[in-house]
Amino acid sequence: MKLVVGLGNPGPRAREQRHSVGFRVVDAIAQTAGIPLDRPRFGGRFGQGRWQGAEVALLQPETWMNRSGRSVEAAIAGLGLALSDLLVVVDDVDLPLGRLRLRARGGDGGQRGLGDILARTGEEVARLRFGIGRPAPGQDTAAHVLDRFSEAEAATVRRSMPRAVDAVSCWVREGITPAMDRYNATPDDAPVPESGTKSGGGSW
């Protein structure tokens, strides 16, 4: 079984935040795969079914972002999974809007939900980072991630969502290395990376 976890904050308003784009990716997977997220389990919204020839579980922790590790830890134990069966989908302020970046392991990059998961599981956790863009000059990073996408930004997110679903599908079928090789490349219609240093805006 494979477990795909999308991170975000619970509640209708919070689900519209940039910070909750991981929820949106899992929503898109659920729709594509025909796996309803209709079961309250492991402190979140949960669904399970067949997709891409494999048994796949989907989870949206509703423990609030900074406590996402509690839900993920419970799911891993409850489903009897290895860490290699886990993929976490998170927002990333240091990637241009709509850009994807898969990694097999590493630190949290300041993302507190991912940080809480790593604190409980270690750094051997595959993750799909979905770019939400950097704050405007002078804007606090925390305020940026808790704000909603503008109409233009939301359109970019919608255009990027099928590619995110495809990237997770590739991970389910083939594993993290082929998915990285295929989906970390910049598609022709993707936003061009910004030059310069990272935002350095701290944790969010």
C-alpha positions as CSV (number, residue, x, y, z in Angstrom):
1,M,0.0,0.0,0.0
2,K,1.1,3.6,-0.7
3,L,0.1,6.5,1.5
4,V,-0.2,10.0,0.0
5,V,-0.6,12.8,2.6
6,G,-1.5,16.4,1.7
7,L,-0.9,19.0,4.3
8,G,-3.1,22.0,5.1
9,N,-5.3,23.6,7.7
10,P,-8.8,22.4,8.5
11,G,-12.0,24.4,8.0
12,P,-13.6,25.9,4.8
13,R,-11.7,29.2,5.1
14,A,-8.3,27.7,5.9
15,R,-8.6,25.2,3.1
16,E,-8.5,28.2,0.7
17,Q,-5.1,29.4,2.0
18,R,-1.9,29.0,0.0
19,H,-0.7,26.9,2.9
20,S,-3.4,24.3,2.2
21,V,-2.4,23.5,-1.4
22,G,-1.4,20.0,-0.3
23,F,-5.0,19.4,0.5
24,R,-5.9,20.5,-3.1
25,V,-3.5,18.1,-4.6
26,V,-4.9,15.2,-2.6
27,D,-8.5,16.4,-3.5
28,A,-7.4,16.2,-7.2
29,I,-6.0,12.7,-6.8
30,A,-9.1,11.6,-5.0
31,Q,-11.3,12.8,-7.9
32,T,-9.0,11.3,-10.5
33,A,-8.6,8.0,-8.7
34,G,-12.2,7.7,-7.6
35,I,-11.2,7.4,-4.0
36,P,-13.6,9.3,-1.7
37,L,-12.1,11.1,1.2
38,D,-15.1,10.2,3.3
39,R,-13.7,8.4,6.4
40,P,-12.6,10.2,9.6
41,R,-9.5,8.3,10.5
42,F,-6.0,9.0,11.9
43,G,-7.1,12.5,12.9
44,G,-8.0,13.5,9.4
45,R,-10.0,12.9,6.2
46,F,-9.1,9.5,4.9
47,G,-9.8,7.4,1.8
48,Q,-8.5,4.1,0.4
49,G,-8.8,2.3,-2.9
50,R,-7.1,1.0,-6.1
51,W,-5.2,3.4,-8.3
52,Q,-2.5,2.7,-10.9
53,G,-2.6,-1.0,-10.1
54,A,-1.8,-0.4,-6.4
55,E,-3.6,0.0,-3.1
56,V,-3.5,3.7,-2.3
57,A,-4.5,5.5,0.9
58,L,-5.1,9.3,0.9
59,L,-5.0,11.4,4.0
60,Q,-5.6,15.1,4.9
61,P,-4.6,15.6,8.5
62,E,-7.0,17.9,10.4
63,T,-4.7,18.3,13.4
64,W,-3.6,21.8,12.1
65,M,-0.5,22.2,10.1
66,N,2.1,22.3,12.9
67,R,0.8,19.0,14.4
68,S,0.6,17.1,11.1
69,G,3.1,14.5,12.4
70,R,0.6,13.1,14.9
71,S,-1.8,12.1,12.1
72,V,0.9,10.8,9.8
73,E,2.5,8.8,12.6
74,A,-0.8,7.2,13.5
75,A,-1.5,6.4,9.8
76,I,1.8,4.7,9.3
77,A,1.4,2.6,12.4
78,G,-2.3,1.8,11.8
79,L,-1.7,0.8,8.2
80,G,1.5,-1.1,8.9
81,L,3.5,0.9,6.4
82,A,7.2,1.5,5.9
83,L,8.4,5.1,5.4
84,S,9.2,4.2,1.8
85,D,5.5,3.9,1.2
86,L,4.8,7.5,2.2
87,L,4.7,10.6,0.1
88,V,3.9,14.0,1.7
89,V,2.6,16.9,-0.4
90,V,3.5,20.4,0.9
91,D,3.5,24.0,-0.1
92,D,6.8,25.7,-0.8
93,V,7.4,29.5,-0.8
94,D,10.9,29.1,-2.4
95,L,9.5,27.6,-5.6
96,P,7.8,29.7,-8.2
97,L,4.0,29.4,-8.3
98,G,2.9,26.1,-9.7
99,R,6.4,24.6,-9.9
100,L,6.9,21.0,-8.6
101,R,9.9,19.5,-6.8
102,L,10.1,15.9,-5.7
103,R,12.7,14.8,-3.1
104,A,13.4,11.5,-1.6
105,R,14.6,12.9,1.7
106,G,16.0,16.0,3.4
107,G,15.1,18.7,5.9
108,D,11.8,20.6,6.2
109,G,12.9,23.8,4.5
110,G,11.1,25.8,7.2
111,Q,7.7,24.1,6.5
112,R,6.4,23.4,10.0
113,G,4.0,20.7,9.0
114,L,6.7,18.7,7.3
115,G,9.0,19.5,10.2
116,D,6.6,17.9,12.6
117,I,6.4,14.8,10.5
118,L,10.2,14.6,10.2
119,A,10.6,15.1,14.0
120,R,8.5,11.9,14.5
121,T,9.7,9.8,11.5
122,G,13.2,11.1,10.5
123,E,14.3,12.6,7.3
124,E,13.8,9.6,5.0
125,V,10.4,10.8,3.9
126,A,9.6,11.5,0.2
127,R,7.9,14.8,-0.5
128,L,6.3,16.6,-3.3
129,R,6.8,20.4,-2.9
130,F,4.2,22.6,-4.7
131,G,5.4,26.1,-5.3
132,I,3.2,28.9,-4.0
133,G,5.6,31.7,-4.8
134,R,7.4,34.2,-2.5
135,P,5.9,36.9,-0.4
136,A,5.7,40.4,-1.9
137,P,8.5,42.7,-0.8
138,G,7.9,43.6,2.8
139,Q,5.2,41.0,3.4
140,D,5.7,38.5,6.2
141,T,6.0,34.9,5.1
142,A,3.4,33.7,7.6
143,A,0.9,36.2,6.3
144,H,1.6,35.2,2.7
145,V,1.0,31.5,3.2
146,L,-2.1,32.1,5.2
147,D,-3.6,34.3,2.5
148,R,-5.7,33.1,-0.4
149,F,-4.5,32.9,-4.0
150,S,-5.4,35.8,-6.2
151,E,-7.6,35.0,-9.2
152,A,-4.6,34.9,-11.5
153,E,-2.6,32.7,-9.0
154,A,-5.6,30.4,-8.6
155,A,-5.6,29.9,-12.4
156,T,-2.0,29.0,-12.4
157,V,-2.6,26.5,-9.6
158,R,-5.4,24.9,-11.5
159,R,-3.2,24.5,-14.6
160,S,-0.4,22.9,-12.5
161,M,-2.7,20.5,-10.7
162,P,-2.9,17.8,-13.4
163,R,0.9,17.7,-13.5
164,A,1.0,17.3,-9.7
165,V,-1.4,14.4,-9.9
166,D,0.7,12.8,-12.7
167,A,3.8,13.1,-10.5
168,V,2.1,11.3,-7.7
169,S,0.8,8.7,-10.1
170,C,4.4,8.1,-11.3
171,W,5.6,7.7,-7.7
172,V,2.9,5.1,-7.0
173,R,3.8,3.1,-10.2
174,E,7.6,3.5,-10.3
175,G,8.9,5.0,-7.2
176,I,10.6,8.3,-6.2
177,T,13.6,8.3,-8.5
178,P,11.8,8.0,-11.8
179,A,9.2,10.5,-10.5
180,M,12.0,13.0,-9.7
181,D,13.7,12.4,-13.1
182,R,10.5,13.1,-15.0
183,Y,8.7,15.8,-13.0
184,N,11.5,17.9,-11.5
185,A,12.3,19.1,-15.0
186,T,10.7,22.4,-16.0
187,P,7.7,22.0,-18.4
188,D,7.7,24.4,-21.3
189,D,4.6,26.2,-20.0
190,A,5.8,26.4,-16.4
191,P,6.6,29.7,-14.7
192,V,10.3,30.7,-15.2
193,P,12.3,30.3,-12.0
194,E,13.1,33.6,-10.3
195,S,16.8,34.4,-9.9
196,G,18.5,35.4,-6.7
197,T,18.6,34.0,-3.2
198,K,15.9,32.2,-1.3
199,S,13.3,34.2,0.5
200,G,14.8,33.4,3.9
201,G,11.4,34.2,5.5
202,G,11.7,31.7,8.3
203,S,9.2,29.0,9.2
204,W,5.6,29.0,8.1
